[in-house]
Amino acid sequence: MTTKKYGTKELEKDFGPVTFAKLLLTYRLTEEISQEDLGKKLGGLSRGVICDYEKGRRTPSPEKAAEIANALGEIESYWVQIALQDYLREHNLNYKVKLA
């Protein structure tokens, strides 16, 4: 049996574009915590806001994406990049975001 190594390109090929919604949901499920507990970890965000982020009904600002990444101990630039990419996609702007 072979184990496939996943990077962003491989993930997008197999599962579609990486979105902030998928990223946050995957984090929460991997950590096995509730939306309420994640909200507390993120400085008191409500379960409703977490649900909206996870369903893609709401995209955080770049500042909020950075705060979330830092609170989770994740790479800030990656989470901001994904949030910006979602914003462009929502507005039908076909650009790729890459932060340096």
BELWO-V33274 format. One record per residue. N is the residue number from 1. RES is the residue in one letter. SS is DSSP state (hx for helix, st for strand, lp for the rest). BURIAL is 1 if it has 16 or more other C-alpha atoms within 10 Angstrom, else 0. D_LAST is the distance of its C-alpha to the last C-alpha in Angstrom with 2 decimals. Layout:
# BELWO-V33274
N,RES,SS,BURIAL,D_LAST + N,RES,SS,BURIAL,D_LAST
This chain:
# BELWO-V33274
1,M,lp,0,36.69 + 2,T,lp,0,33.10 + 3,T,lp,0,30.13 + 4,K,lp,0,27.24 + 5,K,lp,0,23.81 + 6,Y,lp,0,21.31 + 7,G,lp,0,17.61 + 8,T,hx,0,16.03 + 9,K,hx,0,17.58 + 10,E,hx,0,20.90 + 11,L,hx,0,20.96 + 12,E,hx,0,20.46 + 13,K,hx,0,23.11 + 14,D,hx,0,25.57 + 15,F,hx,0,25.01 + 16,G,lp,0,23.32 + 17,P,lp,0,20.00 + 18,V,lp,1,18.29 + 19,T,lp,1,18.97 + 20,F,hx,1,18.72 + 21,A,hx,1,22.49 + 22,K,hx,0,22.52 + 23,L,hx,0,19.89 + 24,L,hx,1,21.92 + 25,L,hx,1,25.21 + 26,T,hx,0,24.32 + 27,Y,hx,0,23.32 + 28,R,hx,1,26.61 + 29,L,hx,0,28.76 + 30,T,hx,0,27.41 + 31,E,hx,0,28.21 + 32,E,lp,0,31.50 + 33,I,lp,0,31.51 + 34,S,lp,0,32.86 + 35,Q,hx,1,31.12 + 36,E,hx,1,33.08 + 37,D,hx,0,31.91 + 38,L,hx,1,28.25 + 39,G,hx,1,28.82 + 40,K,hx,0,30.37 + 41,K,hx,0,27.49 + 42,L,lp,1,25.15 + 43,G,lp,0,27.29 + 44,G,lp,0,30.12 + 45,L,lp,0,28.76 + 46,S,lp,1,31.73 + 47,R,hx,1,32.39 + 48,G,hx,0,32.47 + 49,V,hx,1,28.94 + 50,I,hx,1,27.73 + 51,C,hx,1,29.88 + 52,D,hx,0,28.49 + 53,Y,hx,1,24.87 + 54,E,hx,1,26.03 + 55,K,hx,0,28.06 + 56,G,lp,0,25.33 + 57,R,lp,0,27.65 + 58,R,lp,1,25.19 + 59,T,lp,1,21.40 + 60,P,lp,1,20.04 + 61,S,lp,0,18.30 + 62,P,hx,1,14.66 + 63,E,hx,0,16.38 + 64,K,hx,0,18.74 + 65,A,hx,1,16.25 + 66,A,hx,1,14.58 + 67,E,hx,1,18.20 + 68,I,hx,1,19.15 + 69,A,hx,1,16.45 + 70,N,hx,0,17.42 + 71,A,hx,0,21.07 + 72,L,hx,1,20.79 + 73,G,lp,0,19.00 + 74,E,lp,0,16.17 + 75,I,lp,0,12.40 + 76,E,hx,1,11.53 + 77,S,hx,1,8.04 + 78,Y,hx,1,9.85 + 79,W,hx,1,12.86 + 80,V,hx,1,11.41 + 81,Q,hx,1,9.82 + 82,I,hx,1,13.34 + 83,A,hx,1,15.16 + 84,L,hx,1,13.65 + 85,Q,hx,1,14.45 + 86,D,hx,1,17.88 + 87,Y,hx,1,18.47 + 88,L,hx,0,17.98 + 89,R,hx,0,20.17 + 90,E,hx,0,22.77 + 91,H,lp,0,23.11 + 92,N,lp,0,23.46 + 93,L,lp,0,20.52 + 94,N,lp,0,19.53 + 95,Y,lp,0,15.84 + 96,K,lp,0,12.98 + 97,V,lp,0,9.93 + 98,K,lp,0,6.57 + 99,L,lp,0,3.77 + 100,A,lp,0,0.00
